[in-house]
Amino acid sequence: MFDTSRECAQRLDAEDALSGYRRRFYLPDGAIYMDGNSLGLLSREAETAVLRLLDSWKRLGVEGWLQADPCWFTLAEELGKGLASLIGAAPEETIAVNSTTVNLHQLLATLYRPEPERYQILCDALIFPSDLYAIESHLRLRGLDPKTAIVRVRSRDGYTLEESDIEAAMSGAVALAVLPGVLYKSGQLLDMRRLTAAARARDILIGFDCSHSIGAVPHQLSAWGADFAFWCSYKYLNGGPGGVGGLYLNRRHAHRLPGLAGWFGSDKTRQFDLDMQMTPAQGAGALQIGTPHLLSMAPLCGSLQIFQEAGIEAVREKSLRLTDYLMWLAERELAPLGVRIATPRAPNRRGGHVALLHPEAMRICMALREEGVIPDHRPPDIIRLAPAALYVSFEEVRETVQRLKRTLLVETYRRFPQEREKIT
Ligand SMILES: Cc1ncc(COP(=O)(O)O)c(C=O)c1O
């Protein structure tokens, strides 16, 4: 199906229906950008949206709250509509707000109700540390000891999780589960549908950190019945550094009072009554707290236009072909030089990036930068490569592997000078 030639990569690019989107992004000069799962690139649409917001501030001052286009007062809800289609939820179940970690805090404050016999929070051994810190702090706030109140599902290989292990950990003492959609190190995609069904069958509330899955993988959170989710916009959504996060709250929880309340969580028609009695919005909007950070929301307006146009299914389809090609090349060209692949091979078990393993991953990433490829390193041994479907080409994937191979040859020679004969 593939071969290692440049012609093969060029043919894949020629057949790529999304190739035109690349021109709409600012690509770093002279470098191949493989770090879109850390910080996505700026699109022209996102730039225009920021300039438009600045212009409305310039022209309208405070009147921008109601007169700007898009209207500042309802921008979080407007963006929520675009996000809803990416995570498979209704608009009122989704809101653009805060940062990832703050959204997890808000969701825990709203949904986590420990009882004497059912108080544990289930997560996993590979959880992103900020999520764990947030969970621990909620337990402490409620006088619980994180050591006994957190169940962390182990990883059998240090990189991936087994859904059956997670299900086995869903005991009667577990009140709530927080799991990743895609694991931030290995890029493994969890079966969110299966895990949601298992949790619901046991009366456990379940939610997902979708930071590494939104914009890379289609979701059906509402149809699956997940209780909540939260994410950032600065990775695959290309929403800019520090860009606004998002959250999803299943409509069956719409009646709940926000755990952390503030006036922007009010019903929009009542907010400016400035009543001492809050009237919360119906749905995810109630989980807003204070004045939205409009300048960090503006890029997402432009970015979501691109997703609407391209379609998340098409983005996923190309992303799978890119990562397939990358893994195929890595197996042939890099495995003989000591690289292993941590990312599951099956399409339904991987997200948008590929994690390559090497004991000198940090040094290799530094050297790869010198070679004009921007990768990402996660200690101790992971080289993360994210060929973002909207702006990375197959030829760039091929070139990345070639440059990585050169870097590895130099590294191998440095570590094992006696091997030089074999590798040159
Ligand atoms: C999987 C995951 N969860 C949570 C976070 C924390 O996000 P934030 O700093 O936006 O709160 C990150 C940040 O990269 C992440 O990758």
The ligand as an SDF file (V2000), in Angstrom:
LIG
                    3D

 16 16  0  0  0  0  0  0  0  0999 V2000
   -4.7080   16.0650   28.8170 C   0  0  0  0  0  0  0  0  0  0  0  0
   -4.5770   17.4070   29.4660 C   0  0  0  0  0  0  0  0  0  0  0  0
   -5.3750   17.7200   30.4860 N   0  0  0  0  0  0  0  0  0  0  0  0
   -5.2810   18.9040   31.1200 C   0  0  0  0  0  0  0  0  0  0  0  0
   -4.3680   19.8530   30.7240 C   0  0  0  0  0  0  0  0  0  0  0  0
   -4.2830   21.1560   31.4640 C   0  0  0  0  0  0  0  0  0  0  0  0
   -4.8240   22.1670   30.6980 O   0  0  0  0  0  0  0  0  0  0  0  0
   -4.9320   23.6940   31.1970 P   0  0  0  0  0  0  0  0  0  0  0  0
   -3.5470   24.1610   31.4790 O   0  0  0  0  0  0  0  0  0  0  0  0
   -5.5300   24.3770   30.0310 O   0  0  0  0  0  0  0  0  0  0  0  0
   -5.7760   23.7240   32.4000 O   0  0  0  0  0  0  0  0  0  0  0  0
   -3.5280   19.5710   29.6260 C   0  0  0  0  0  0  0  0  0  0  0  0
   -2.5410   20.5580   29.1650 C   0  0  0  0  0  0  0  0  0  0  0  0
   -1.8060   20.3870   28.2340 O   0  0  0  0  0  0  0  0  0  0  0  0
   -3.6350   18.3080   28.9960 C   0  0  0  0  0  0  0  0  0  0  0  0
   -2.8450   17.9830   27.9770 O   0  0  0  0  0  0  0  0  0  0  0  0
  1  2  1  0
  2  3  1  0
  2 15  2  0
  3  4  2  0
  4  5  1  0
  5  6  1  0
  5 12  2  0
  6  7  1  0
  7  8  1  0
  8  9  2  0
  8 10  1  0
  8 11  1  0
 12 13  1  0
 12 15  1  0
 13 14  2  0
 15 16  1  0
M  END
$$$$
